[in-house]
Amino acid sequence: MDPSKKIAQIASQFLPDRAVVENALHNNKTVVSSTTASVLAIIAGYPLDSLKSRLQSSQVPISVPKLAATVFREEGLVGFYRGIWVPLFTISGVRAASFTIYTGTKEKLHEKGWFNDARLSHVAISGALGGITSGSLLTCGSTPFELVKVRRQLEYQIAAKKGIAIVKPPNTVQAVKEIVRNSGLVGLYNGFYLHFLRDTAGTALYFLEYDSMRYLLGRDTHGKQGPVPSWFPVHPTLIPFLCGSLAGVSSWALIYPLDVVKTKYQERALAGIPRRSATDTFLRMARGPDPSAPRPMLVGLARIYRGLGISALRSVMTHGALWTLFDWIGGFIDALPRHEGI
């Protein structure tokens, strides 16, 4: 027998039948689409996320190019991807679960006849309720991973606050062990309530805005893109990117102060510095540490929104790519044949 045919015959005994694979893709379309899209989006946007965390924790103003040059000089290219393995494997899973809960919530609402009409208010409310359900449920599982990500990204700043010099940065497993050793398992949930508020509010706004924009730009209630309105002359393939980018940037801008407070709160906890309440942290960042000589409000807001520009760029890249890939992969799966009786 021809060796190539022999190899193909042996492989066919172990590989699943194509029909089985195609049916499995149909049955798990949301999970497959969101996981694949999320992995690629995280890889593309992670360096910007790392710079964002460093800008938020910096005590002195610094430009993004200067910060990037400093990171590259002191830590090399790996510094931009420090801690990526945690979000790559966890955030991708969380995002897949988030999309599944979001779509499942909307389906349940529609099955009951709630917010089921083809009008903007119903589309917006069902999207927001899907986001609230998704964000609130997943915070319980995502908080430890978010904390470890912050720990890895801010290793050098945390070490400086402790008065020590890093010779060799700890890996992710060592970072987790250090947190547990210092604070116990509960230490992995430092800043939980801030994370809960950020993710619940942010996810609700995000899906509300995305669904509303897609509806206004021609998507029907079944999720299929229809004709694009004449007042917005753009190719239909660009709509997921535009809507995802705008939803990501605008929702992130609204909850950005909460994210800054969360990062500062977690940084102090990780460095072993006495904690401040979220309110106190916000006021000190907005008005300065000296109550008798508060800084001007505009200066305080500029301090709080430090890093928003790079966060906006990251949101445009990651959320635009996420929804574009999500729609493309979903469309590819929809085009595959379904096989009855398997």
C-alpha positions as CSV (number, residue, x, y, z in Angstrom):
1,M,0.0,0.0,0.0
2,D,1.1,3.5,-0.7
3,P,2.7,4.9,2.5
4,S,0.6,8.2,2.2
5,K,-2.6,6.2,2.0
6,K,-1.5,4.0,4.9
7,I,-0.9,7.1,7.0
8,A,-4.3,8.6,6.0
9,Q,-6.0,5.3,6.9
10,I,-4.4,5.2,10.4
11,A,-5.1,8.9,10.9
12,S,-8.8,8.4,10.0
13,Q,-9.1,5.9,12.9
14,F,-8.2,8.6,15.5
15,L,-9.4,11.8,13.9
16,P,-13.1,12.6,14.3
17,D,-15.4,12.5,11.3
18,R,-15.7,15.8,9.5
19,A,-19.5,15.7,9.9
20,V,-19.1,15.4,13.6
21,V,-16.7,18.3,13.7
22,E,-19.0,20.5,11.7
23,N,-22.0,19.7,13.9
24,A,-19.9,20.4,17.0
25,L,-18.9,23.8,15.6
26,H,-22.5,24.7,15.0
27,N,-23.5,23.6,18.5
28,N,-20.7,25.6,20.1
29,K,-20.5,28.6,17.7
30,T,-20.4,31.3,20.3
31,V,-17.7,29.6,22.4
32,V,-15.5,28.8,19.4
33,S,-15.9,32.3,17.8
34,S,-15.4,34.3,21.0
35,T,-12.4,32.2,22.2
36,T,-10.5,32.3,18.9
37,A,-11.2,36.0,18.4
38,S,-10.3,36.8,22.0
39,V,-6.9,35.1,21.8
40,L,-5.9,37.0,18.7
41,A,-7.2,40.3,20.1
42,I,-5.3,39.9,23.4
43,I,-2.0,39.2,21.6
44,A,-2.5,42.3,19.5
45,G,-3.5,44.7,22.4
46,Y,-1.5,43.4,25.4
47,P,1.5,45.7,25.1
48,L,-0.8,48.7,25.2
49,D,-2.6,47.3,28.2
50,S,0.7,46.8,30.0
51,L,1.7,50.4,29.3
52,K,-1.8,51.5,30.5
53,S,-1.3,49.9,33.9
54,R,2.2,51.4,34.3
55,L,0.8,54.9,33.4
56,Q,-1.9,54.5,36.0
57,S,0.5,53.7,38.8
58,S,3.2,56.2,37.8
59,Q,3.7,58.9,40.4
60,V,5.1,61.4,37.9
61,P,3.7,62.4,34.4
62,I,5.5,60.5,31.6
63,S,4.7,60.3,27.9
64,V,3.8,57.0,26.3
65,P,6.8,57.0,23.9
66,K,9.2,57.7,26.9
67,L,7.5,55.0,29.0
68,A,7.7,52.5,26.2
69,A,11.4,53.3,25.6
70,T,12.1,52.9,29.4
71,V,10.3,49.5,29.5
72,F,12.2,48.3,26.4
73,R,15.6,49.5,27.8
74,E,15.1,48.0,31.3
75,E,13.1,44.9,30.6
76,G,13.4,44.3,26.9
77,L,10.6,43.2,24.5
78,V,9.4,40.7,27.1
79,G,8.5,43.6,29.4
80,F,5.6,44.5,27.1
81,Y,4.2,41.0,27.4
82,R,5.0,40.3,31.1
83,G,2.1,38.4,32.5
84,I,0.4,37.7,29.2
85,W,-0.1,34.0,29.9
86,V,-2.7,34.7,32.6
87,P,-5.0,36.8,30.4
88,L,-4.3,34.7,27.3
89,F,-5.7,31.6,28.9
90,T,-8.1,33.1,31.5
91,I,-9.5,36.2,29.9
92,S,-10.1,34.2,26.7
93,G,-12.1,31.7,28.7
94,V,-13.9,34.5,30.6
95,R,-14.7,36.3,27.4
96,A,-16.1,33.1,25.9
97,A,-18.3,32.6,29.0
98,S,-19.2,36.3,28.9
99,F,-20.4,36.1,25.3
100,T,-22.3,32.8,26.0
101,I,-24.1,34.3,29.1
102,Y,-24.8,37.5,27.2
103,T,-26.3,35.7,24.2
104,G,-28.1,33.2,26.4
105,T,-29.7,35.9,28.5
106,K,-31.0,37.7,25.5
107,E,-32.4,34.4,24.1
108,K,-34.2,33.7,27.4
109,L,-35.6,37.2,27.4
110,H,-36.8,36.8,23.9
111,E,-38.3,33.4,24.5
112,K,-40.4,34.9,27.3
113,G,-41.5,37.7,25.0
114,W,-39.6,40.4,26.9
115,F,-37.8,43.2,25.0
116,N,-38.4,41.3,21.9
117,D,-39.6,44.0,19.5
118,A,-37.5,45.3,16.7
119,R,-37.0,48.8,18.1
120,L,-34.0,50.5,19.6
121,S,-35.2,50.6,23.2
122,H,-35.8,46.8,23.3
123,V,-32.5,46.1,21.7
124,A,-30.6,48.4,24.1
125,I,-32.3,47.0,27.2
126,S,-31.8,43.4,26.3
127,G,-28.2,44.0,25.5
128,A,-27.7,45.8,28.8
129,L,-29.4,43.0,30.8
130,G,-27.2,40.5,29.1
131,G,-24.1,42.5,30.0
132,I,-25.2,42.9,33.6
133,T,-25.7,39.2,34.0
134,S,-22.5,38.4,32.3
135,G,-20.3,40.9,34.2
136,S,-21.7,40.2,37.6
137,L,-21.4,36.4,37.3
138,L,-17.9,36.3,35.9
139,T,-16.3,38.7,38.3
140,C,-16.2,36.0,41.0
141,G,-13.9,33.9,38.7
142,S,-11.9,36.7,37.0
143,T,-10.9,38.8,40.0
144,P,-7.9,36.6,41.0
145,F,-6.6,36.5,37.4
146,E,-6.9,40.3,37.1
147,L,-5.0,40.8,40.4
148,V,-2.2,38.5,39.2
149,K,-2.0,40.4,35.9
150,V,-1.7,43.7,37.7
151,R,1.0,42.1,40.0
152,R,3.0,41.0,37.0
153,Q,2.7,44.2,35.1
154,L,3.7,46.4,38.1
155,E,6.4,44.2,39.5
156,Y,9.1,46.8,39.3
157,Q,6.9,49.6,40.8
158,I,5.7,47.3,43.6
159,A,9.3,46.3,44.4
160,A,10.3,49.9,44.5
161,K,7.6,50.7,47.0
162,K,8.9,47.8,49.2
163,G,12.4,49.2,49.0
164,I,13.9,46.2,47.2
165,A,15.5,45.6,43.8
166,I,14.5,42.9,41.4
167,V,17.3,40.7,40.2
168,K,15.1,38.2,38.5
169,P,11.3,38.9,38.2
170,P,9.1,36.1,39.6
171,N,7.1,34.1,37.1
172,T,3.3,33.9,37.3
173,V,3.2,30.8,39.6
174,Q,5.7,32.5,42.0
175,A,3.6,35.7,42.0
176,V,0.5,33.7,43.0
177,K,2.4,31.9,45.7
178,E,3.7,35.2,47.1
179,I,0.2,36.7,47.2
180,V,-1.2,33.7,49.0
181,R,1.8,33.5,51.4
182,N,1.4,37.2,52.3
183,S,-2.4,37.4,52.5
184,G,-3.8,33.9,52.2
185,L,-6.3,32.8,49.5
186,V,-8.5,35.8,50.3
187,G,-5.6,38.0,49.1
188,L,-6.4,36.9,45.6
189,Y,-9.7,38.9,45.9
190,N,-8.2,42.2,46.9
191,G,-10.3,44.9,45.3
192,F,-13.1,42.5,44.5
193,Y,-16.0,45.0,45.0
194,L,-14.2,47.5,42.8
195,H,-13.7,44.9,40.1
196,F,-17.4,43.9,40.5
197,L,-18.6,47.4,40.0
198,R,-16.2,48.0,37.1
199,D,-17.1,44.8,35.2
200,T,-20.8,44.9,35.8
201,A,-21.2,48.6,34.8
202,G,-18.7,48.3,32.0
203,T,-20.1,45.2,30.4
204,A,-23.6,46.5,30.6
205,L,-22.6,49.7,28.8
206,Y,-20.5,47.8,26.3
207,F,-23.2,45.4,25.1
208,L,-25.9,48.1,25.2
209,E,-23.9,50.4,23.0
210,Y,-22.7,47.6,20.6
211,D,-26.2,46.2,20.1
212,S,-27.7,49.7,19.7
213,M,-25.2,50.7,17.1
214,R,-25.5,47.5,15.1
215,Y,-29.3,47.9,15.1
216,L,-29.1,51.4,13.9
217,L,-26.7,50.3,11.1
218,G,-28.9,47.6,9.8
219,R,-28.6,44.4,11.8
220,D,-31.9,42.6,12.2
221,T,-33.2,40.9,15.4
222,H,-31.8,37.6,14.3
223,G,-28.3,38.9,14.2
224,K,-27.9,39.1,10.4
225,Q,-26.5,42.3,8.8
226,G,-29.1,43.9,6.5
227,P,-28.7,46.8,4.1
228,V,-26.6,49.7,5.5
229,P,-28.5,52.9,6.0
230,S,-27.9,55.5,3.3
231,W,-26.8,58.1,5.8
232,F,-23.8,55.9,6.8
233,P,-22.1,54.9,3.5
234,V,-19.7,52.2,4.7
235,H,-19.0,48.6,3.6
236,P,-20.9,46.1,5.8
237,T,-17.7,44.2,6.6
238,L,-16.4,47.3,8.5
239,I,-19.5,47.7,10.7
240,P,-18.4,45.1,13.4
241,F,-15.0,46.8,13.7
242,L,-16.5,50.3,13.9
243,C,-19.2,49.4,16.4
244,G,-16.9,47.3,18.5
245,S,-14.3,50.1,18.6
246,L,-16.8,52.8,19.5
247,A,-18.5,50.7,22.1
248,G,-15.2,49.7,23.7
249,V,-13.8,53.2,23.8
250,S,-16.9,55.0,25.0
251,S,-17.8,52.4,27.7
252,W,-14.2,52.3,28.9
253,A,-14.0,56.1,29.1
254,L,-17.0,56.2,31.4
255,I,-15.7,53.6,33.8
256,Y,-12.0,54.6,33.5
257,P,-11.8,56.4,36.9
258,L,-13.1,53.3,38.6
259,D,-10.4,51.2,36.9
260,V,-7.7,53.7,38.0
261,V,-8.9,53.5,41.6
262,K,-9.0,49.7,41.4
263,T,-5.4,49.5,40.1
264,K,-4.1,51.9,42.8
265,Y,-6.0,50.0,45.5
266,Q,-4.6,46.7,44.4
267,E,-1.1,48.1,44.0
268,R,-1.0,49.2,47.6
269,A,-2.4,45.9,48.8
270,L,0.3,44.0,46.8
271,A,3.0,46.2,48.1
272,G,1.9,45.8,51.7
273,I,1.1,49.5,52.1
274,P,-1.8,50.4,54.5
275,R,-5.0,50.4,52.5
276,R,-7.1,53.4,51.7
277,S,-10.8,53.3,50.9
278,A,-11.9,53.7,47.3
279,T,-13.3,57.1,48.1
280,D,-10.2,58.3,49.7
281,T,-8.1,57.0,46.9
282,F,-10.2,58.8,44.3
283,L,-10.2,62.1,46.3
284,R,-6.4,62.0,46.8
285,M,-5.9,61.4,43.1
286,A,-8.3,64.1,42.1
287,R,-7.5,66.8,44.7
288,G,-4.0,65.8,45.9
289,P,-2.7,64.5,49.2
290,D,-3.0,67.8,51.0
291,P,-6.6,68.7,51.8
292,S,-5.6,72.3,52.8
293,A,-4.2,72.9,49.3
294,P,-6.3,70.9,46.8
295,R,-5.2,70.9,43.2
296,P,-7.5,72.3,40.5
297,M,-10.2,69.9,39.5
298,L,-9.1,69.9,35.8
299,V,-5.6,69.0,36.9
300,G,-7.0,66.2,39.1
301,L,-9.1,64.8,36.3
302,A,-6.1,64.8,34.0
303,R,-4.3,62.8,36.7
304,I,-7.1,60.3,36.9
305,Y,-7.4,60.0,33.1
306,R,-3.7,59.5,32.7
307,G,-3.3,56.6,30.2
308,L,-6.8,57.0,28.7
309,G,-5.3,57.7,25.3
310,I,-3.4,54.5,25.2
311,S,-6.4,52.7,26.6
312,A,-8.5,54.1,23.8
313,L,-6.0,52.9,21.2
314,R,-6.0,49.5,22.9
315,S,-9.8,49.4,22.9
316,V,-10.0,50.3,19.2
317,M,-7.6,47.6,18.3
318,T,-8.8,44.8,20.6
319,H,-12.6,45.3,20.5
320,G,-12.6,46.2,16.8
321,A,-10.6,43.1,16.0
322,L,-12.7,41.0,18.5
323,W,-16.0,41.7,16.9
324,T,-14.7,41.5,13.4
325,L,-13.2,38.1,14.0
326,F,-16.2,37.0,16.0
327,D,-18.6,37.8,13.2
328,W,-16.3,36.4,10.5
329,I,-15.8,33.1,12.4
330,G,-19.5,32.9,13.2
331,G,-20.3,33.4,9.5
332,F,-17.8,30.8,8.5
333,I,-19.4,28.3,10.9
334,D,-22.9,29.2,9.7
335,A,-21.8,28.4,6.1
336,L,-20.8,24.8,7.1
337,P,-23.4,22.1,6.4
338,R,-25.5,20.6,9.2
339,H,-25.7,16.9,9.4
340,E,-28.9,15.2,10.7
341,G,-28.8,12.0,12.6
342,I,-25.3,12.5,14.0
